[in-house]
Amino acid sequence: MKVFVKKEDCIGCGMCADVCPEVFEIGSDGYSDATGEPSAHYDKVMEAAEICPVNAIEVQ
């Protein structure tokens, strides 16, 4: 499983980091980064992708 945050779409709302802080964090640029191991948190990663208001999270 791989997770990417499309920086050009991200608005930095932080919802993904609230749902799954093990994988997502807001970087110094104010936008989300996928930094953790997504496979260990599959359900939370999928929830974060679903609630992203701008669909900036891509899960492969």
ChimeraX attribute file (.defattr): number of C-alpha atoms within 10 A of each C-alpha:
attribute: neighborCount
match mode: 1-to-1
recipient: residues
	/A:1	9
	/A:2	10
	/A:3	21
	/A:4	16
	/A:5	18
	/A:6	16
	/A:7	13
	/A:8	8
	/A:9	13
	/A:10	19
	/A:11	15
	/A:12	18
	/A:13	15
	/A:14	19
	/A:15	18
	/A:16	27
	/A:17	19
	/A:18	13
	/A:19	17
	/A:20	22
	/A:21	19
	/A:22	17
	/A:23	22
	/A:24	25
	/A:25	21
	/A:26	19
	/A:27	12
	/A:28	8
	/A:29	8
	/A:30	13
	/A:31	18
	/A:32	25
	/A:33	23
	/A:34	22
	/A:35	15
	/A:36	15
	/A:37	15
	/A:38	20
	/A:39	13
	/A:40	12
	/A:41	14
	/A:42	15
	/A:43	12
	/A:44	18
	/A:45	26
	/A:46	18
	/A:47	13
	/A:48	23
	/A:49	22
	/A:50	15
	/A:51	13
	/A:52	16
	/A:53	15
	/A:54	13
	/A:55	14
	/A:56	19
	/A:57	25
	/A:58	14
	/A:59	14
	/A:60	7
